[in-house]
Amino acid sequence: MSNRPPDEELAAHIKRHIDEDGVYCPACGSDDYHMGHFECDASGVWAKCVCACGTVWFDSFTLARTEIVRWRGEL
């Protein structure tokens, strides 16, 4: 049997997680979680996260900035 909250409450937990830059578990609010390796494909970038409370989720990332380090081989 799942102890997952109703959809409306779950959405509020996820919104808080995103609003707080993803530094806390969306379920228990702990910062005691592990973010796995980043993975990507043509659709985006994501990482699997696992909290000490047993919650598992994926954080997804979008392109927010581009910084040119070298332009067409310039020195």
Secondary structure, DSSP 4 states (H G I P E B T S, - for coil): ---PPPHHHHHHHHHHHHHTTT-S-TTT--S-EEEEEEEEETTEEEEEEEETTS-EEEEEE-------S-STT--
